[in-house]
Amino acid sequence: MKLYIVSLAAGILVGIIYAVINVRSPAPPVVALIGLLGMLIGEQVVPPARRLLNGEPVTLSWFHQECVPHITGVAAAPKADTPPSEKS
């Protein structure tokens, strides 16, 4: 329920900003899609920044595992457990 309330509040805030800067809502499809892309990119700026502030490395594999699924909406493939090779 909290998620829905936060989402509604964010939508109201965006509506107020649209009214203040005189942008009609709903925005034209291209403008709306570019805005959504900006939101996705902006959302992914925070996790690497937090890692850097904590002194942790930001590697490509970490970015691929943590950020890419949020951007693309596709869950990362689970890592396959490979058993150690058995010697005869």
Distance bins in CASP14 RR format, pairs under 12 A and 6 or more apart:
PFRMAT RR
TARGET T0000
AUTHOR 0000-0000-0000
RMODE 2
METHOD distances of the structure
MODEL  1
1 7 0 0 0 0 0 1 0 0 0 0 0
1 8 0 0 0 0 0 1 0 0 0 0 0
2 8 0 0 0 0 0 1 0 0 0 0 0
2 9 0 0 0 0 0 1 0 0 0 0 0
3 9 0 0 0 0 0 1 0 0 0 0 0
3 10 0 0 0 0 0 1 0 0 0 0 0
4 10 0 0 0 0 0 1 0 0 0 0 0
4 11 0 0 0 0 0 1 0 0 0 0 0
5 11 0 0 0 0 0 1 0 0 0 0 0
5 12 0 0 0 0 0 1 0 0 0 0 0
6 12 0 0 0 0 0 1 0 0 0 0 0
6 13 0 0 0 0 0 1 0 0 0 0 0
7 13 0 0 0 0 0 1 0 0 0 0 0
7 14 0 0 0 0 0 1 0 0 0 0 0
8 14 0 0 0 0 0 1 0 0 0 0 0
8 15 0 0 0 0 0 1 0 0 0 0 0
9 15 0 0 0 0 0 1 0 0 0 0 0
9 16 0 0 0 0 0 1 0 0 0 0 0
10 16 0 0 0 0 0 1 0 0 0 0 0
10 17 0 0 0 0 0 1 0 0 0 0 0
10 39 0 0 0 0 1 0 0 0 0 0 0
10 43 0 0 0 0 0 1 0 0 0 0 0
11 17 0 0 0 0 1 0 0 0 0 0 0
11 18 0 0 0 0 1 0 0 0 0 0 0
11 19 0 0 0 0 0 1 0 0 0 0 0
11 25 0 0 0 0 1 0 0 0 0 0 0
11 26 0 0 0 0 0 1 0 0 0 0 0
11 39 0 0 0 0 0 1 0 0 0 0 0
12 18 0 0 0 0 0 1 0 0 0 0 0
12 19 0 0 0 0 0 1 0 0 0 0 0
12 25 0 0 0 0 0 1 0 0 0 0 0
13 19 0 0 0 0 0 1 0 0 0 0 0
13 20 0 0 0 0 0 1 0 0 0 0 0
14 20 0 0 0 0 0 1 0 0 0 0 0
14 21 0 0 0 0 0 1 0 0 0 0 0
14 23 0 0 0 0 1 0 0 0 0 0 0
14 25 0 0 0 0 1 0 0 0 0 0 0
14 26 0 0 0 0 0 1 0 0 0 0 0
14 27 0 0 0 0 0 1 0 0 0 0 0
14 32 0 0 0 0 0 1 0 0 0 0 0
14 35 0 0 0 0 0 1 0 0 0 0 0
14 36 0 0 0 0 0 1 0 0 0 0 0
14 39 0 0 0 0 1 0 0 0 0 0 0
15 21 0 0 0 0 1 0 0 0 0 0 0
15 22 0 0 0 0 0 1 0 0 0 0 0
15 23 0 0 0 0 1 0 0 0 0 0 0
15 24 0 0 0 0 0 1 0 0 0 0 0
15 25 1 0 0 1 0 0 0 0 0 0 0
15 26 0 0 0 0 0 1 0 0 0 0 0
15 27 0 0 0 0 0 1 0 0 0 0 0
16 23 0 0 0 0 0 1 0 0 0 0 0
16 25 0 0 0 0 0 1 0 0 0 0 0
17 23 0 0 0 0 1 0 0 0 0 0 0
17 25 0 0 0 0 1 0 0 0 0 0 0
17 27 0 0 0 0 0 1 0 0 0 0 0
18 24 1 0 0 1 0 0 0 0 0 0 0
18 25 1 0 1 0 0 0 0 0 0 0 0
18 26 0 0 0 0 1 0 0 0 0 0 0
18 27 1 0 0 1 0 0 0 0 0 0 0
18 31 0 0 0 0 0 1 0 0 0 0 0
18 32 0 0 0 0 0 1 0 0 0 0 0
18 35 0 0 0 0 0 1 0 0 0 0 0
19 25 0 0 0 0 1 0 0 0 0 0 0
21 27 0 0 0 0 0 1 0 0 0 0 0
23 31 0 0 0 0 1 0 0 0 0 0 0
23 32 0 0 0 0 0 1 0 0 0 0 0
23 35 0 0 0 0 0 1 0 0 0 0 0
24 31 0 0 0 0 1 0 0 0 0 0 0
24 32 0 0 0 0 0 1 0 0 0 0 0
25 31 0 0 0 0 0 1 0 0 0 0 0
25 32 0 0 0 0 1 0 0 0 0 0 0
26 32 1 0 0 1 0 0 0 0 0 0 0
26 33 0 0 0 0 0 1 0 0 0 0 0
26 35 0 0 0 0 0 1 0 0 0 0 0
27 33 0 0 0 0 1 0 0 0 0 0 0
27 34 0 0 0 0 1 0 0 0 0 0 0
27 35 1 0 0 1 0 0 0 0 0 0 0
27 36 0 0 0 0 0 1 0 0 0 0 0
28 34 0 0 0 0 1 0 0 0 0 0 0
28 35 0 0 0 0 0 1 0 0 0 0 0
29 35 0 0 0 0 0 1 0 0 0 0 0
29 36 0 0 0 0 0 1 0 0 0 0 0
30 36 0 0 0 0 0 1 0 0 0 0 0
30 37 0 0 0 0 0 1 0 0 0 0 0
31 37 0 0 0 0 0 1 0 0 0 0 0
31 38 0 0 0 0 0 1 0 0 0 0 0
32 38 0 0 0 0 0 1 0 0 0 0 0
32 39 0 0 0 0 0 1 0 0 0 0 0
33 39 0 0 0 0 0 1 0 0 0 0 0
33 40 0 0 0 0 0 1 0 0 0 0 0
34 40 0 0 0 0 0 1 0 0 0 0 0
34 41 0 0 0 0 0 1 0 0 0 0 0
35 41 0 0 0 0 1 0 0 0 0 0 0
35 42 0 0 0 0 0 1 0 0 0 0 0
35 43 0 0 0 0 0 1 0 0 0 0 0
36 42 0 0 0 0 0 1 0 0 0 0 0
36 43 0 0 0 0 0 1 0 0 0 0 0
36 71 0 0 0 0 0 1 0 0 0 0 0
37 43 0 0 0 0 0 1 0 0 0 0 0
37 44 0 0 0 0 0 1 0 0 0 0 0
37 71 0 0 0 0 1 0 0 0 0 0 0
37 72 0 0 0 0 0 1 0 0 0 0 0
38 44 0 0 0 0 1 0 0 0 0 0 0
38 45 0 0 0 0 0 1 0 0 0 0 0
38 71 0 0 0 0 0 1 0 0 0 0 0
39 45 0 0 0 0 0 1 0 0 0 0 0
39 70 0 0 0 0 0 1 0 0 0 0 0
39 71 0 0 0 0 0 1 0 0 0 0 0
40 67 0 0 0 0 1 0 0 0 0 0 0
40 68 0 0 0 0 0 1 0 0 0 0 0
40 69 0 0 0 0 0 1 0 0 0 0 0
40 70 1 0 0 1 0 0 0 0 0 0 0
40 71 1 0 1 0 0 0 0 0 0 0 0
40 72 0 0 0 0 1 0 0 0 0 0 0
40 73 0 0 0 0 1 0 0 0 0 0 0
41 48 0 0 0 0 0 1 0 0 0 0 0
41 67 0 0 0 0 1 0 0 0 0 0 0
41 70 0 0 0 0 0 1 0 0 0 0 0
41 71 1 0 0 1 0 0 0 0 0 0 0
42 48 0 0 0 0 0 1 0 0 0 0 0
42 49 0 0 0 0 0 1 0 0 0 0 0
42 67 0 0 0 0 0 1 0 0 0 0 0
42 70 0 0 0 0 0 1 0 0 0 0 0
42 71 0 0 0 0 1 0 0 0 0 0 0
43 49 0 0 0 0 0 1 0 0 0 0 0
43 66 0 0 0 0 0 1 0 0 0 0 0
43 67 0 0 0 0 1 0 0 0 0 0 0
43 70 1 0 0 1 0 0 0 0 0 0 0
43 71 0 0 0 0 1 0 0 0 0 0 0
44 50 0 0 0 0 0 1 0 0 0 0 0
44 51 0 0 0 0 0 1 0 0 0 0 0
44 58 0 0 0 0 0 1 0 0 0 0 0
44 63 0 0 0 0 1 0 0 0 0 0 0
44 64 0 0 0 0 0 1 0 0 0 0 0
44 66 0 0 0 0 1 0 0 0 0 0 0
44 67 1 0 1 0 0 0 0 0 0 0 0
44 68 0 0 0 0 1 0 0 0 0 0 0
44 69 0 0 0 0 0 1 0 0 0 0 0
44 70 1 0 0 1 0 0 0 0 0 0 0
44 71 1 0 0 1 0 0 0 0 0 0 0
44 72 0 0 0 0 0 1 0 0 0 0 0
44 73 0 0 0 0 0 1 0 0 0 0 0
45 51 0 0 0 0 0 1 0 0 0 0 0
45 52 0 0 0 0 0 1 0 0 0 0 0
45 58 0 0 0 0 0 1 0 0 0 0 0
45 63 0 0 0 0 0 1 0 0 0 0 0
45 67 0 0 0 0 1 0 0 0 0 0 0
45 70 0 0 0 0 0 1 0 0 0 0 0
45 71 0 0 0 0 0 1 0 0 0 0 0
46 52 0 0 0 0 0 1 0 0 0 0 0
46 53 0 0 0 0 0 1 0 0 0 0 0
46 66 0 0 0 0 0 1 0 0 0 0 0
46 67 0 0 0 0 0 1 0 0 0 0 0
46 70 0 0 0 0 0 1 0 0 0 0 0
47 53 0 0 0 0 0 1 0 0 0 0 0
47 54 0 0 0 0 0 1 0 0 0 0 0
47 56 0 0 0 0 0 1 0 0 0 0 0
47 58 0 0 0 0 1 0 0 0 0 0 0
47 62 0 0 0 0 1 0 0 0 0 0 0
47 63 0 0 0 0 1 0 0 0 0 0 0
47 65 0 0 0 0 0 1 0 0 0 0 0
47 66 1 0 0 1 0 0 0 0 0 0 0
47 67 1 0 0 1 0 0 0 0 0 0 0
47 68 0 0 0 0 0 1 0 0 0 0 0
47 69 0 0 0 0 0 1 0 0 0 0 0
47 70 0 0 0 0 1 0 0 0 0 0 0
47 71 0 0 0 0 0 1 0 0 0 0 0
48 54 0 0 0 0 0 1 0 0 0 0 0
48 55 0 0 0 0 0 1 0 0 0 0 0
48 56 0 0 0 0 1 0 0 0 0 0 0
48 57 0 0 0 0 0 1 0 0 0 0 0
48 58 1 0 1 0 0 0 0 0 0 0 0
48 59 0 0 0 0 0 1 0 0 0 0 0
48 60 0 0 0 0 0 1 0 0 0 0 0
48 62 0 0 0 0 1 0 0 0 0 0 0
48 63 1 0 0 1 0 0 0 0 0 0 0
48 66 0 0 0 0 1 0 0 0 0 0 0
48 67 1 0 0 1 0 0 0 0 0 0 0
49 55 0 0 0 0 0 1 0 0 0 0 0
49 56 0 0 0 0 0 1 0 0 0 0 0
49 58 0 0 0 0 1 0 0 0 0 0 0
49 67 0 0 0 0 0 1 0 0 0 0 0
50 56 0 0 0 0 1 0 0 0 0 0 0
50 58 0 0 0 0 1 0 0 0 0 0 0
50 62 0 0 0 0 0 1 0 0 0 0 0
50 66 0 0 0 0 0 1 0 0 0 0 0
50 67 0 0 0 0 0 1 0 0 0 0 0
51 57 1 0 0 1 0 0 0 0 0 0 0
51 58 1 0 1 0 0 0 0 0 0 0 0
51 59 0 0 0 0 1 0 0 0 0 0 0
51 62 1 0 0 1 0 0 0 0 0 0 0
51 63 0 0 0 0 1 0 0 0 0 0 0
51 66 0 0 0 0 1 0 0 0 0 0 0
51 67 0 0 0 0 0 1 0 0 0 0 0
52 58 1 0 0 1 0 0 0 0 0 0 0
52 59 0 0 0 0 0 1 0 0 0 0 0
52 62 0 0 0 0 0 1 0 0 0 0 0
56 62 0 0 0 0 1 0 0 0 0 0 0
56 66 0 0 0 0 0 1 0 0 0 0 0
57 63 0 0 0 0 0 1 0 0 0 0 0
58 64 0 0 0 0 0 1 0 0 0 0 0
58 65 0 0 0 0 0 1 0 0 0 0 0
58 66 0 0 0 0 1 0 0 0 0 0 0
58 67 0 0 0 0 1 0 0 0 0 0 0
59 65 0 0 0 0 1 0 0 0 0 0 0
59 66 0 0 0 0 0 1 0 0 0 0 0
59 67 0 0 0 0 0 1 0 0 0 0 0
60 66 0 0 0 0 0 1 0 0 0 0 0
60 67 0 0 0 0 0 1 0 0 0 0 0
60 68 0 0 0 0 0 1 0 0 0 0 0
61 67 0 0 0 0 0 1 0 0 0 0 0
61 68 0 0 0 0 0 1 0 0 0 0 0
61 76 0 0 0 0 0 1 0 0 0 0 0
61 79 0 0 0 0 0 1 0 0 0 0 0
62 68 0 0 0 0 0 1 0 0 0 0 0
62 76 0 0 0 0 0 1 0 0 0 0 0
63 69 0 0 0 0 0 1 0 0 0 0 0
63 70 0 0 0 0 0 1 0 0 0 0 0
63 71 0 0 0 0 1 0 0 0 0 0 0
63 76 0 0 0 0 0 1 0 0 0 0 0
64 70 0 0 0 0 0 1 0 0 0 0 0
64 71 0 0 0 0 0 1 0 0 0 0 0
64 72 0 0 0 0 0 1 0 0 0 0 0
64 74 0 0 0 0 0 1 0 0 0 0 0
64 76 1 0 0 1 0 0 0 0 0 0 0
64 77 0 0 0 0 0 1 0 0 0 0 0
65 75 0 0 0 0 0 1 0 0 0 0 0
65 76 1 0 1 0 0 0 0 0 0 0 0
65 77 0 0 0 0 1 0 0 0 0 0 0
65 78 0 0 0 0 0 1 0 0 0 0 0
65 79 0 0 0 0 1 0 0 0 0 0 0
66 75 0 0 0 0 0 1 0 0 0 0 0
66 76 0 0 0 0 1 0 0 0 0 0 0
67 73 0 0 0 0 0 1 0 0 0 0 0
67 76 0 0 0 0 0 1 0 0 0 0 0
68 74 1 0 0 1 0 0 0 0 0 0 0
68 75 0 0 0 0 0 1 0 0 0 0 0
68 76 1 0 0 1 0 0 0 0 0 0 0
68 77 0 0 0 0 0 1 0 0 0 0 0
69 75 1 0 1 0 0 0 0 0 0 0 0
69 76 1 0 1 0 0 0 0 0 0 0 0
69 77 0 0 0 0 1 0 0 0 0 0 0
69 78 0 0 0 0 0 1 0 0 0 0 0
70 76 0 0 0 0 0 1 0 0 0 0 0
END
